[in-house]
């Protein structure tokens, strides 16, 4: 079996969902010092064919085109994003998602007595 060509070796950040679930998911962001700003990569990988998950469907639109293309029965996908700004945006997105998972969401009110 051929290895995924988009795998990031030694990323600055990697987060994986547990492998015992039917959906395996991974986010990886390369080191910001990996070269020029367009040499920095981030990947989103999803896999459903390992533990009997339902096949995925993917829809994409090629650059400079208006039409969308759909592919059914996908077992694993990897999306690679190039660039520093894209990596920063992806990191900020997951920080916002992380904030939504905290019991107290929003700015702290420092003028109130602690509980």
N, C-alpha and C positions, 0 to 999 in steps of 0.2 A: 504494500500500500504506500502510495506517494505521500510525503509529509506536506502539510499546509504551508505554502510558500509565504504566507503573511504572518506566521508566528513571530512574535517579538522575543528575541533572546535577551535575557537579563533586563527586563523592563524596570522602570522606576516604580511603577505601580501595577499590581495585578490583583484582581479580586475574582474569585470563582465561586459559583453556587455549588453546593454539595453534589458530588458525583453519584449519589444514590437516588437522586430524583430523576423523573422522566425527562425533564428539561435541564440540560447542562448549559450554563452560561458563564462567560468570562469577559472581563474588561481588562485590557492591558494598555499602558501608556509608556512609551519609551522615555529615556532620560532626555531632559532638555538640552544637554550638552552633547547630543549625538551627531552634531555636524551643523550644516546650514539649517535655517528655520524650516525649509521644506523637507529635510531629511528626518524629521521627527515624526514618528508614526504612532497611531492609536488603533487598537482593534477591538471589535465587538464580535464575539463568537457564540453561536447558539447551536446546540446539538440535541436532537431528539431520538436518534436511531440507536442509542446505546441501551437504554432501559425500557424500551417499548413505548416511547412517547408517540403521540400522534404526529404524522408528517406535517411539515410546515408548508406554507404557500408564500411565495415572494413576488412582489411587484416592484419593478424598477423602471426608471426613465433615464435613458442615456443623455449625456451632456449635449446640449444644442439641439435636442429633439423634443417634439411635443407629445409623442405617443408613449404610452406606458406598455410594458411587457410583463406578463405574469408567467410564473413557473410553479407548477404543483409538485407535490411529493418530494419535498426537500428534506434530507436527513440532517444536514449540517451546513451552516453558512458562516462565513467570516467576512466582516466588513472592515476594510482598512481605510483610515483617514490620514492624510498627510498634512503636516504643518504644525507650527507652534500654536497659532491662534486656535486651531481646531482642537488640539490637545487641551488647551486651557479651557475652552468652552465645554468639552466633555467632562473635565474634572469639576467645573463649576456646576454642571447639571447634576452630577452625582452627589455633590455637596448639598444641593437643594433637596434632592430626594432623601438624603440622610437626615436633613432637618425635619422633613415631614414625618420621619419615623420616631422622633423624640417625643416623650410624653408632654412636654411643654413646648409649643411652637410659637415663635414670635419674639419680639424684643423683651428683654427683662425690664421689670419696673423696679428700679433700685430704691425708690423712695418708700416702698412698703416693707413692713416687718417680714423677715423670713418665717416660713412655717415651722 
